[in-house]
């Protein structure tokens, strides 16, 4: 079920990322528009990462994967969250 859900989420996310990357290549965009496109692409990448994490959790719960704890730097995560919610 989660593999199918992953596919259903990835298909529109890939479209968002693709069109966002095309917009990033447009030199005619204003600085503000370029910043907004960066937010769109960044949010789509974060959603893709969340889908990957959900699949990883599913593998962990089924015993198909092994958890390896690692230290995480919190300030960059908080800064990204703030930047995405600022607009």
ABEGO torsion letter per residue (X at the ends): XAAAAAAAAAAAAAAAAAAAAAAAABAABBAAAAAAAAAAAAAAAAAAAAAAAAAAAAAAAAGABBBBBBBBBAAAAAAAAAAAAAX
